[in-house]
Structures are given as structure tokens and as C-alpha cells.
Amino acid sequence: MKDYKTKYADFLGILSSVLCIIHCLIFPFIFLWFNYQHQSAWHMLDYVFILLAGMAVYGSSKHNPFIFLKIAFWLSYLLFAVSLILHETLWYSFYLSLVASVSLVVCHLFNFSWHVRQEHTYSTTLKQ
């Protein structure tokens, strides 16, 4: 049951990080297209991404045996959250949030692939 929850958390983390990257890259064009209307609604999505990323990092790192991966998860999440919260005050926060999103995707992909290998090893040993 733990593996199922961890896989779900990894999937949620990958999906939310990729959606955040898409949101960050497309937002300036939509912002110009709609002539600066509904700006606050788009920025509210930042907080949704922070919440989803936090849930995914917590679920993925909860039962993770790799201490370096736990640290990478939480440092990436911290960088992600801080860069989104301070996006109005720091000119480089956009780049920090992209780096953090990509690092979260990499962490979740590594964690997911490790669980898939563990399941394959476990099912192979059961068959023997």
C-alpha cells in the first residue's frame, strides 16, 4: 500500500511541476493577449502549485530510504515555494521557480523509477 501511495505522490509531483512550467512559460503571452486582465487569477495558481508540490513531496519522501533524495525533494520544494511567493520582489525568481520545478520532476522520476525496479525485483524473486 505504501508503494501505491508513493507512486501516486510521484505522479502528482511530476504532473504539477510540468503544469507549473507550462503555466510559467505561457503566462506572459496570455497576459499580453488579454491586455493585463485577470492578473490576480493567474497568480492564484501559484499557491495551488505550492500546495500540490508540498503534498507530492511529503508523500514521496515519507517512506523514502534515500536520505539524499529526501533532502533534494525538500530543498527543491523550499526553493520552489520561496521563488513563487517572492516572484513580485525578486527579478530572478522566475528562473529559480523553473529550476526548482525541473529538479522536482527529476526527483519524482528518480523515485518512481526506483519503485518500479523494486517491484520488478520483488515479483521476480516471488516467481523463483
N, C-alpha and C positions, 0 to 999 in steps of 0.2 A: 504494500500500500504506500509506503514511503516513496518508492521509485515512481509510482504513478503521479503522486503529488509533485515530486521534484521535476518530472518531465513536463507536467502542466505549467509549473512555475518557469521552467526554461522556455517553453513555447510562448508564454505570456511575456516574458522578458525580451525575447527576440522580436516578437510582433510589435510590442510597444516601442522598442528602441528604433526599429525600422520605420514605424509610423511617425515617430518623433523626427527622425532625419528627413523624411518626406515633408512633414509639416514645416520644418525649419528651412528647407530649400525652396519650397513652393510659396511660403507665406509672403515674401517680398513681392512676388509677381501678382498674387491675388490682392495684396494690399494696394498696389498701384492700380490694378484693374478696377477695383471697387471704389477708387477715389477716396481712400482713407476712411471708409465707413466700417463700422462693426469691428473696430480695432480691439476693443476690450474682450469681445467674444473669442477672438483668436488667441489672445494671451491667457485666457482662462484654460485653454487646452494645456498650457504649460504645467499647471497644477495637477491636471488629470494625469499627464505623463509622469510627473514626480510620484504621484500615488501609485500608479501601476508599476513603475520601476521599483519602488520600495517593496511592494507586495511580492514581486517576482524575485528580487534579490533575497528577501527574507526566506521565501520558500525554497530557493535554490541553495542557499548557503546553510540552511538549518541543519541538515544531515550530511553535509559535505565533509569527506575525510581529509581533503587537501586544505591545509591552513593558508597556503599562498593564494589559492583560488578564493577562499573566503575574504582574505584581505583585498584581493583585486576587485571582487564584487563590491565590497563596501566602499573602497576608495573611489571606484568609478561612479558609484551611486552618489557619494558625497560631492564629487566634482560636478556631476550632472545636476543635482538639486541646487547647489550653490550657484552654478552658472545660469540656471534658468531663473532663479529668484533675483539675481543681480543683473539680469540682462539689460535693464534700463540704465544702470550706472557704470558698467564696465564695457568698454568698446569691444573687447576681445572675448566676451562671454559667449557669443555665437560660436566661435571656433572651439572654445572649451566644451560647450554642450555637444558639438558634433564629435569631438574626440571621445568624450565620455560615452556617448551613445554607441559609437563603434566599439569601444572597449567593453561595454556591457554585452553587445552582440557576440563578441569574441568569447567572453567568459561563459555566456549561456551556451554557445555552440560547443565549447570545450567540455562543459559539464554534461550536456546532453549526449555528446559522443562517448564520454566515459561511461555513462549509464547504459548506453546501447551495448558497448563492449562487455560490460559487467553482465548484462542479461544474456548475451550470446555465450559467454564463458560459463555461466551458471546452467543454461539449458544444454550445453554440450556435455558438461560433467554429469548431468542427470541422465542423459541418454546412454552413457557408458556404464 
